[in-house]
Amino acid sequence: MGLTTATTKHILLLLNFIFTVLALILIGFGIFILVSGADNKVDHGENLAGGLIIALGIIILVISIFGCIAAIHESKRKLIVYICILVVIILIQLAMAGMASQGTRDGLSGSVKEGFDTLWKIEEGSVHENTDALAYYEDWLQCCGVNNTDDYRRIKHAIPKTCCVAHNCSVASNIYTLGCQEKFEEYLAGKMLMFSIVSWFMIIAEIIGAVFAWMLYSSIKNQSRRANVGWM
């Protein structure tokens, strides 16, 4: 026995409420990425990632409102438009989730590498001026150089205090061994994990939403057909 039109309508409204909540979470997460990346010395792609996530959240928010209107009015035309938009958004999210699941290795690795290359050129070109271009990242991420401590040895630069625990480099075990590029990629991967979880949950919910929107469309269409037959 199939669901009634009223039941299908209420389920679709509930799903769109869930979309609204998830969209607000995405917008908040995008803002978090932008704000947390504001102190970085160079842009490693966080501005682009944060902007895309915020834009996606806003689009989904608008779609969820449109979906509620389509369900409340029981408009066949609006429901078809809603279903088509959902399918497009699902495809876009699948692409974005795929990038996020691969982490910075493929999605943001180019921007990360370019950013740290820029910082290292500043460091390498001013050995005698001691600009400490990487100091912010070394302190923050507990790392040393772009790749490791060999970066400084290669340019005959003393290992800076920011490469050591409590800025004490007199003890060899205090020196950070991992490079800042690797540590920053781990940091970004951690951020993108939350996006992946929310995104996949939203994709599943949107697929269910598209199915129920089609069920509501079919139910309304059948009601109209029966009404026309009865009138004849």
Backbone as CSV, one residue per row, in Angstrom:
resi,resn,N_x,N_y,N_z,CA_x,CA_y,CA_z,C_x,C_y,C_z
1,MET,0.847,-1.189,0.000,0.000,0.000,0.000,0.881,1.237,0.000
2,GLY,0.685,2.126,-0.978,1.522,3.293,-1.134,1.208,4.381,-0.125
3,LEU,2.136,5.332,-0.025,1.936,6.468,0.866,0.896,7.408,0.284
4,THR,0.149,8.060,1.158,-0.824,9.046,0.696,-0.097,10.315,0.278
5,THR,-0.804,11.150,-0.455,-0.218,12.424,-0.900,0.189,13.276,0.292
6,ALA,-0.649,13.320,1.323,-0.363,14.132,2.512,0.891,13.636,3.237
7,THR,1.013,12.308,3.369,2.187,11.733,4.042,3.464,12.030,3.265
8,THR,3.406,11.832,1.955,4.575,12.112,1.106,4.960,13.587,1.190
9,LYS,3.970,14.434,1.214,4.192,15.880,1.305,4.899,16.237,2.614
10,HIS,4.445,15.655,3.724,5.029,15.950,5.032,6.465,15.417,5.129
11,ILE,6.703,14.251,4.556,8.070,13.704,4.553,8.996,14.611,3.752
12,LEU,8.521,15.103,2.615,9.329,15.994,1.778,9.624,17.302,2.509
13,LEU,8.654,17.819,3.231,8.867,19.041,4.025,9.914,18.795,5.113
14,LEU,9.845,17.617,5.750,10.823,17.275,6.782,12.228,17.171,6.190
15,LEU,12.342,16.556,5.027,13.637,16.427,4.366,14.214,17.792,4.013
16,ASN,13.364,18.688,3.574,13.846,20.032,3.236,14.268,20.811,4.480
17,PHE,13.630,20.512,5.604,14.085,21.114,6.867,15.491,20.616,7.202
18,ILE,15.712,19.303,6.988,17.052,18.727,7.211,18.061,19.369,6.269
19,PHE,17.673,19.586,4.992,18.557,20.250,4.032,18.946,21.642,4.532
20,THR,17.975,22.343,5.107,18.227,23.697,5.603,19.272,23.678,6.717
21,VAL,19.115,22.729,7.649,20.074,22.618,8.756,21.470,22.281,8.234
22,LEU,21.546,21.319,7.318,22.843,20.935,6.754,23.465,22.072,5.949
23,ALA,22.628,22.832,5.250,23.133,23.970,4.478,23.739,25.018,5.411
24,LEU,23.094,25.262,6.537,23.620,26.221,7.522,24.939,25.722,8.115
25,ILE,25.042,24.398,8.312,26.300,23.816,8.800,27.413,24.023,7.774
26,LEU,27.084,23.815,6.490,28.077,24.026,5.432,28.531,25.480,5.377
27,ILE,27.580,26.400,5.479,27.927,27.824,5.445,28.834,28.173,6.629
28,GLY,28.478,27.667,7.811,29.301,27.916,8.992,30.692,27.319,8.853
29,PHE,30.782,26.135,8.257,32.073,25.485,8.071,32.934,26.260,7.072
30,GLY,32.284,26.765,6.006,33.016,27.569,5.029,33.571,28.836,5.649
31,ILE,32.766,29.476,6.497,33.222,30.689,7.192,34.389,30.351,8.118
32,PHE,34.283,29.188,8.796,35.358,28.733,9.685,36.671,28.569,8.926
33,ILE,36.601,27.993,7.722,37.808,27.811,6.913,38.423,29.159,6.531
34,LEU,37.563,30.104,6.135,38.061,31.431,5.742,38.706,32.148,6.922
35,VAL,38.042,32.101,8.072,38.547,32.806,9.256,39.837,32.176,9.762
36,SER,39.872,30.834,9.835,41.059,30.152,10.350,42.244,30.291,9.405
37,GLY,41.973,30.516,8.119,43.058,30.670,7.152,43.496,32.109,6.962
38,ALA,42.830,33.045,7.673,43.132,34.470,7.481,44.534,34.838,7.953
39,ASP,45.064,34.102,8.958,46.390,34.424,9.498,47.531,33.812,8.702
40,ASN,47.208,32.949,7.751,48.264,32.314,6.944,49.014,33.353,6.121
41,LYS,50.297,33.161,6.004,51.136,34.133,5.298,50.809,34.203,3.811
42,VAL,50.462,33.080,3.219,50.053,33.038,1.812,48.800,32.200,1.705
43,ASP,48.048,32.396,0.625,46.825,31.630,0.400,47.177,30.254,-0.145
44,HIS,46.789,29.207,0.571,47.070,27.831,0.151,45.841,27.182,-0.464
45,GLY,44.889,27.978,-0.895,43.682,27.431,-1.484,42.507,27.418,-0.528
46,GLU,42.721,27.845,0.720,41.648,27.832,1.693,40.559,28.834,1.345
47,ASN,40.960,29.981,0.800,39.964,30.979,0.407,39.032,30.427,-0.667
48,LEU,39.610,29.721,-1.631,38.806,29.116,-2.696,37.898,28.035,-2.125
49,ALA,38.464,27.148,-1.293,37.678,26.056,-0.705,36.550,26.597,0.163
50,GLY,36.877,27.585,1.019,35.861,28.173,1.887,34.764,28.856,1.092
51,GLY,35.152,29.574,0.045,34.165,30.259,-0.795,33.237,29.285,-1.499
52,LEU,33.806,28.181,-2.009,32.992,27.172,-2.698,32.007,26.503,-1.745
53,ILE,32.465,26.211,-0.528,31.595,25.558,0.458,30.459,26.488,0.873
54,ILE,30.775,27.767,1.076,29.737,28.747,1.433,28.729,28.877,0.297
55,ALA,29.229,28.961,-0.933,28.339,29.075,-2.098,27.432,27.858,-2.211
56,LEU,27.999,26.664,-1.996,27.205,25.438,-2.053,26.130,25.438,-0.968
57,GLY,26.506,25.873,0.240,25.553,25.945,1.339,24.402,26.885,1.040
58,ILE,24.712,28.048,0.460,23.677,29.033,0.117,22.740,28.475,-0.955
59,ILE,23.316,27.819,-1.962,22.504,27.230,-3.039,21.542,26.178,-2.475
60,ILE,22.061,25.316,-1.596,21.221,24.273,-1.012,20.136,24.885,-0.133
61,LEU,20.482,25.953,0.563,19.493,26.645,1.401,18.340,27.177,0.551
62,VAL,18.686,27.810,-0.577,17.664,28.340,-1.487,16.820,27.205,-2.063
63,ILE,17.483,26.106,-2.440,16.767,24.952,-3.012,15.797,24.358,-1.992
64,SER,16.226,24.264,-0.733,15.357,23.688,0.301,14.121,24.550,0.512
65,ILE,14.288,25.857,0.449,13.133,26.766,0.572,12.200,26.587,-0.622
66,PHE,12.801,26.479,-1.818,12.003,26.264,-3.025,11.263,24.930,-2.950
67,GLY,11.935,23.898,-2.405,11.319,22.589,-2.268,10.118,22.634,-1.331
68,CYS,10.238,23.393,-0.252,9.108,23.545,0.676,7.922,24.222,-0.017
69,ILE,8.224,25.263,-0.791,7.161,25.976,-1.509,6.476,25.048,-2.509
70,ALA,7.293,24.258,-3.239,6.736,23.326,-4.230,5.837,22.291,-3.566
71,ALA,6.256,21.799,-2.388,5.467,20.788,-1.681,4.183,21.381,-1.116
72,ILE,4.289,22.551,-0.514,3.111,23.195,0.092,2.060,23.508,-0.963
73,HIS,2.503,24.036,-2.102,1.570,24.393,-3.187,1.137,23.186,-4.012
74,GLU,1.840,22.056,-3.804,1.565,20.839,-4.583,1.565,21.149,-6.080
75,SER,2.606,21.886,-6.492,2.751,22.305,-7.881,3.585,21.289,-8.653
76,LYS,3.005,20.690,-9.661,3.729,19.699,-10.457,4.925,20.331,-11.164
77,ARG,4.744,21.514,-11.700,5.841,22.180,-12.426,7.002,22.485,-11.482
78,LYS,6.686,23.030,-10.312,7.744,23.355,-9.340,8.449,22.090,-8.853
79,LEU,7.707,21.011,-8.682,8.316,19.774,-8.227,9.286,19.209,-9.255
80,ILE,8.932,19.290,-10.536,9.833,18.823,-11.597,11.115,19.661,-11.608
81,VAL,10.969,20.983,-11.490,12.143,21.870,-11.441,13.005,21.534,-10.231
82,TYR,12.354,21.311,-9.099,13.040,20.966,-7.855,13.835,19.666,-8.010
83,ILE,13.235,18.663,-8.616,13.912,17.374,-8.830,15.124,17.547,-9.746
84,CYS,14.963,18.293,-10.817,16.081,18.516,-11.763,17.245,19.240,-11.084
85,ILE,16.920,20.251,-10.282,17.967,20.997,-9.575,18.676,20.098,-8.573
86,LEU,17.906,19.261,-7.869,18.503,18.332,-6.908,19.495,17.389,-7.586
87,VAL,19.128,16.884,-8.744,20.018,15.969,-9.472,21.326,16.673,-9.824
88,VAL,21.232,17.919,-10.292,22.444,18.685,-10.638,23.306,18.912,-9.404
89,ILE,22.669,19.314,-8.296,23.402,19.565,-7.061,24.060,18.289,-6.544
90,ILE,23.365,17.167,-6.652,23.934,15.888,-6.217,25.202,15.579,-7.008
91,LEU,25.167,15.805,-8.316,26.346,15.556,-9.156,27.506,16.469,-8.770
92,ILE,27.186,17.743,-8.494,28.224,18.701,-8.080,28.840,18.269,-6.753
93,GLN,27.991,17.861,-5.812,28.482,17.441,-4.505,29.303,16.163,-4.589
94,LEU,28.922,15.264,-5.486,29.711,14.047,-5.672,31.123,14.394,-6.131
95,ALA,31.218,15.378,-7.040,32.532,15.813,-7.525,33.346,16.444,-6.396
96,MET,32.693,17.305,-5.601,33.387,17.979,-4.498,33.773,16.985,-3.407
97,ALA,32.869,16.049,-3.106,33.159,15.042,-2.081,34.305,14.141,-2.528
98,GLY,34.352,13.869,-3.841,35.445,13.064,-4.374,36.783,13.756,-4.185
99,MET,36.819,15.065,-4.429,38.042,15.839,-4.216,38.429,15.844,-2.746
100,ALA,37.425,16.022,-1.890,37.696,16.087,-0.452,38.205,14.748,0.067
101,SER,37.670,13.635,-0.463,38.078,12.312,0.005,39.521,12.015,-0.369
102,GLN,40.008,12.642,-1.434,41.399,12.462,-1.836,42.314,13.425,-1.098
103,GLY,41.696,14.293,-0.292,42.459,15.227,0.520,43.212,16.237,-0.313
104,THR,44.209,16.823,0.281,45.007,17.838,-0.402,45.898,17.236,-1.474
105,ARG,46.013,15.913,-1.493,46.897,15.247,-2.454,46.574,15.641,-3.882
106,ASP,45.277,15.712,-4.208,44.881,16.077,-5.560,44.122,17.405,-5.596
107,GLY,43.216,17.601,-4.636,42.343,18.772,-4.675,43.052,20.095,-4.439
108,LEU,43.815,20.200,-3.313,44.441,21.470,-2.959,45.967,21.406,-2.958
109,SER,46.517,20.253,-3.350,47.966,20.086,-3.261,48.722,21.098,-4.101
110,GLY,48.164,21.456,-5.265,48.835,22.441,-6.121,48.970,23.779,-5.429
111,SER,47.879,24.238,-4.800,47.902,25.516,-4.098,48.819,25.469,-2.884
112,VAL,48.790,24.348,-2.165,49.646,24.198,-0.982,51.114,24.241,-1.382
113,LYS,51.474,23.463,-2.398,52.872,23.418,-2.839,53.320,24.789,-3.345
114,GLU,52.460,25.440,-4.121,52.810,26.762,-4.648,53.023,27.755,-3.517
115,GLY,52.160,27.681,-2.501,52.280,28.593,-1.367,53.572,28.401,-0.611
116,PHE,53.935,27.157,-0.335,55.171,26.903,0.406,56.406,27.145,-0.449
117,ASP,56.298,26.949,-1.743,57.410,27.302,-2.638,57.679,28.801,-2.575
118,THR,56.595,29.584,-2.536,56.727,31.041,-2.437,57.415,31.426,-1.131
119,LEU,56.975,30.802,-0.030,57.584,31.095,1.269,59.061,30.708,1.295
120,TRP,59.377,29.564,0.693,60.770,29.119,0.718,61.666,30.004,-0.135
121,LYS,61.143,30.531,-1.218,61.931,31.458,-2.040,62.274,32.706,-1.236
122,ILE,61.319,33.157,-0.418,61.582,34.322,0.449,62.669,33.968,1.462
123,GLU,62.544,32.779,2.047,63.522,32.321,3.041,64.897,32.134,2.406
124,GLU,64.919,31.490,1.252,66.180,31.172,0.580,66.869,32.421,0.039
125,GLY,66.073,33.394,-0.392,66.648,34.599,-0.984,67.086,35.618,0.030
126,SER,66.822,35.355,1.300,67.192,36.331,2.325,67.828,35.637,3.526
127,VAL,68.777,34.756,3.233,69.429,33.977,4.291,70.075,34.883,5.327
128,HIS,70.693,35.953,4.860,71.439,36.839,5.762,70.534,37.856,6.451
129,GLU,69.316,38.004,5.961,68.396,38.970,6.568,67.532,38.328,7.642
130,ASN,67.500,36.971,7.686,66.766,36.246,8.724,65.297,36.666,8.798
131,THR,64.582,36.528,7.682,63.189,36.963,7.623,62.236,35.972,8.301
132,ASP,62.686,34.734,8.495,61.850,33.706,9.131,60.490,33.600,8.448
133,ALA,60.504,33.401,7.140,59.261,33.327,6.371,58.379,32.167,6.808
134,LEU,59.006,31.088,7.292,58.247,29.907,7.700,57.994,29.846,9.201
135,ALA,58.439,30.850,9.937,58.372,30.808,11.403,56.947,30.603,11.907
136,TYR,55.989,31.280,11.292,54.584,31.173,11.718,54.106,29.728,11.639
137,TYR,54.408,29.057,10.524,53.968,27.678,10.313,54.735,26.708,11.221
138,GLU,56.036,26.971,11.414,56.843,26.081,12.253,56.365,26.106,13.700
139,ASP,56.012,27.284,14.184,55.468,27.407,15.538,54.087,26.768,15.654
140,TRP,53.253,27.064,14.661,51.856,26.626,14.686,51.716,25.116,14.490
141,LEU,52.414,24.566,13.474,52.251,23.162,13.096,53.326,22.251,13.685
142,GLN,54.312,22.837,14.387,55.418,22.069,14.962,56.131,21.273,13.866
143,CYS,56.686,22.029,12.930,57.366,21.442,11.779,58.652,22.206,11.524
144,CYS,59.384,21.810,10.493,60.642,22.490,10.193,60.899,22.496,8.692
145,GLY,61.083,23.681,8.121,61.325,23.799,6.691,60.104,23.398,5.886
146,VAL,60.252,23.386,4.583,59.148,22.955,3.722,59.030,21.437,3.750
147,ASN,60.178,20.744,3.594,60.190,19.282,3.564,60.701,18.685,4.881
148,ASN,61.800,19.230,5.404,62.381,18.815,6.687,63.570,19.735,6.996
149,THR,64.345,19.389,8.008,65.478,20.235,8.415,66.556,20.329,7.342
150,ASP,66.587,19.366,6.427,67.600,19.401,5.362,67.454,20.633,4.479
151,ASP,66.255,21.210,4.427,66.053,22.428,3.628,66.978,23.534,4.103
152,TYR,67.092,23.705,5.425,67.959,24.754,5.977,69.435,24.396,5.806
153,ARG,69.742,23.125,5.992,71.155,22.721,5.843,71.629,22.918,4.406
154,ARG,70.724,22.702,3.470,71.086,22.829,2.053,71.464,24.266,1.694
155,ILE,70.844,25.230,2.320,71.163,26.636,2.020,72.101,27.226,3.080
156,LYS,72.686,26.326,3.907,73.652,26.725,4.949,73.040,27.743,5.907
157,HIS,71.838,27.444,6.312,71.100,28.302,7.245,70.941,27.524,8.551
158,ALA,71.253,28.163,9.664,71.091,27.503,10.962,69.620,27.170,11.185
159,ILE,69.365,26.033,11.802,67.987,25.649,12.087,67.389,26.667,13.058
160,PRO,66.301,27.327,12.669,65.721,28.372,13.523,65.085,27.813,14.791
161,LYS,64.926,28.670,15.794,64.352,28.247,17.074,62.912,27.769,16.927
162,THR,62.238,28.277,15.904,60.841,27.875,15.709,60.709,26.425,15.274
163,CYS,61.846,25.796,14.942,61.843,24.384,14.558,61.988,23.472,15.770
164,CYS,62.011,24.053,16.960,62.309,23.258,18.151,61.256,23.437,19.240
165,VAL,61.104,22.402,20.057,60.181,22.453,21.190,60.629,23.548,22.156
166,ALA,59.698,24.428,22.513,59.978,25.537,23.434,61.133,26.406,22.936
167,HIS,61.365,26.387,21.619,62.430,27.172,20.981,63.811,26.812,21.526
168,ASN,63.945,25.583,22.016,65.224,25.108,22.559,65.811,24.067,21.614
169,CYS,66.786,24.500,20.786,67.388,23.609,19.796,68.676,22.965,20.288
170,SER,69.012,23.189,21.563,70.261,22.621,22.084,70.161,21.107,22.273
171,VAL,68.922,20.610,22.364,68.696,19.172,22.495,68.189,18.655,21.143
172,ALA,68.896,17.681,20.582,68.573,17.181,19.234,67.144,16.637,19.144
173,SER,66.679,16.021,20.220,65.331,15.430,20.199,64.224,16.481,20.177
174,ASN,64.575,17.730,20.455,63.589,18.822,20.446,63.274,19.314,19.040
175,ILE,64.108,18.957,18.070,63.952,19.473,16.709,62.839,18.717,15.979
176,TYR,61.915,19.459,15.414,60.824,18.841,14.652,61.395,18.217,13.376
177,THR,60.948,17.027,13.066,61.502,16.311,11.914,60.640,16.430,10.653
178,LEU,59.363,16.667,10.815,58.478,16.729,9.650,58.473,18.131,9.042
179,GLY,58.317,18.180,7.706,58.248,19.459,7.001,56.877,20.103,7.141
180,CYS,56.835,21.412,6.947,55.586,22.154,7.137,54.554,21.869,6.049
181,GLN,55.004,21.547,4.842,54.048,21.247,3.781,53.249,19.990,4.119
182,GLU,53.939,18.952,4.588,53.265,17.710,4.961,52.308,17.940,6.129
183,LYS,52.758,18.702,7.129,51.919,18.965,8.297,50.697,19.799,7.931
184,PHE,50.893,20.748,6.997,49.773,21.599,6.586,48.755,20.787,5.800
185,GLU,49.224,19.848,4.991,48.315,18.983,4.246,47.501,18.108,5.199
186,GLU,48.127,17.646,6.278,47.406,16.874,7.296,46.341,17.747,7.964
187,TYR,46.703,18.987,8.211,45.770,19.942,8.829,44.556,20.166,7.925
188,LEU,44.804,20.366,6.631,43.703,20.569,5.685,42.853,19.308,5.547
189,ALA,43.509,18.147,5.540,42.779,16.886,5.414,41.819,16.703,6.586
190,GLY,42.256,17.114,7.777,41.389,17.039,8.946,40.175,17.937,8.808
191,LYS,40.398,19.119,8.245,39.279,20.038,8.036,38.291,19.479,7.022
192,MET,38.820,18.875,5.970,37.953,18.387,4.912,37.185,17.127,5.313
193,LEU,37.630,16.465,6.400,36.928,15.272,6.853,35.498,15.615,7.261
194,MET,35.331,16.713,7.992,33.993,17.138,8.412,33.132,17.453,7.199
195,PHE,33.737,18.133,6.199,32.996,18.457,4.994,32.549,17.189,4.282
196,SER,33.417,16.183,4.237,33.077,14.925,3.573,31.898,14.241,4.253
197,ILE,31.929,14.218,5.593,30.854,13.563,6.345,29.519,14.257,6.091
198,VAL,29.513,15.596,6.226,28.279,16.366,6.009,27.812,16.237,4.567
199,SER,28.767,16.285,3.637,28.424,16.242,2.221,27.800,14.904,1.830
200,TRP,28.396,13.800,2.284,27.850,12.479,1.938,26.486,12.264,2.581
201,PHE,26.323,12.742,3.803,25.018,12.646,4.461,23.977,13.437,3.678
202,MET,24.397,14.613,3.203,23.482,15.457,2.441,23.144,14.834,1.082
203,ILE,24.117,14.216,0.440,23.867,13.563,-0.853,22.817,12.469,-0.705
204,ILE,22.970,11.648,0.349,22.000,10.574,0.596,20.612,11.158,0.851
205,ALA,20.569,12.228,1.682,19.289,12.868,1.987,18.662,13.478,0.736
206,GLU,19.493,14.049,-0.139,18.978,14.670,-1.361,18.444,13.622,-2.341
207,ILE,19.100,12.468,-2.394,18.591,11.386,-3.247,17.213,10.947,-2.754
208,ILE,17.091,10.785,-1.436,15.799,10.421,-0.849,14.772,11.521,-1.121
209,GLY,15.225,12.789,-1.006,14.334,13.916,-1.276,13.834,13.925,-2.705
210,ALA,14.728,13.617,-3.653,14.337,13.570,-5.064,13.319,12.460,-5.308
211,VAL,13.509,11.333,-4.636,12.567,10.210,-4.772,11.186,10.596,-4.241
212,PHE,11.151,11.216,-3.068,9.864,11.606,-2.490,9.212,12.750,-3.270
213,ALA,10.034,13.623,-3.846,9.476,14.689,-4.685,8.813,14.080,-5.922
214,TRP,9.468,13.048,-6.487,8.879,12.356,-7.646,7.606,11.615,-7.252
215,MET,7.602,11.015,-6.073,6.406,10.323,-5.576,5.254,11.314,-5.382
216,LEU,5.575,12.492,-4.833,4.536,13.501,-4.645,4.021,14.000,-5.987
217,TYR,4.940,14.204,-6.929,4.559,14.630,-8.276,3.621,13.600,-8.914
218,SER,3.999,12.317,-8.807,3.184,11.248,-9.400,1.816,11.168,-8.721
219,SER,1.791,11.322,-7.404,0.533,11.267,-6.663,-0.400,12.400,-7.072
220,ILE,0.152,13.606,-7.186,-0.658,14.768,-7.595,-1.154,14.589,-9.027
221,LYS,-0.271,14.069,-9.877,-0.636,13.836,-11.276,-1.767,12.810,-11.380
222,ASN,-1.666,11.739,-10.586,-2.713,10.714,-10.592,-4.033,11.259,-10.064
223,GLN,-3.952,12.107,-9.042,-5.166,12.721,-8.509,-5.842,13.590,-9.567
224,SER,-5.034,14.337,-10.305,-5.574,15.210,-11.357,-6.219,14.371,-12.453
225,ARG,-5.560,13.244,-12.794,-6.103,12.368,-13.832,-7.439,11.766,-13.390
226,ARG,-7.498,11.320,-12.136,-8.738,10.734,-11.630,-9.857,11.760,-11.556
227,ALA,-9.479,13.009,-11.190,-10.477,14.079,-11.123,-11.036,14.376,-12.501
228,ASN,-10.169,14.362,-13.517,-10.605,14.632,-14.892,-11.499,13.517,-15.404
229,VAL,-11.145,12.265,-15.058,-11.952,11.129,-15.488,-13.339,11.178,-14.819
230,GLY,-13.341,11.502,-13.514,-14.605,11.598,-12.798,-15.494,12.695,-13.334
231,TRP,-14.879,13.798,-13.746,-15.652,14.940,-14.282,-16.281,14.560,-15.621
232,MET,-15.540,13.746,-16.400,-16.046,13.336,-17.712,-17.196,12.335,-17.526
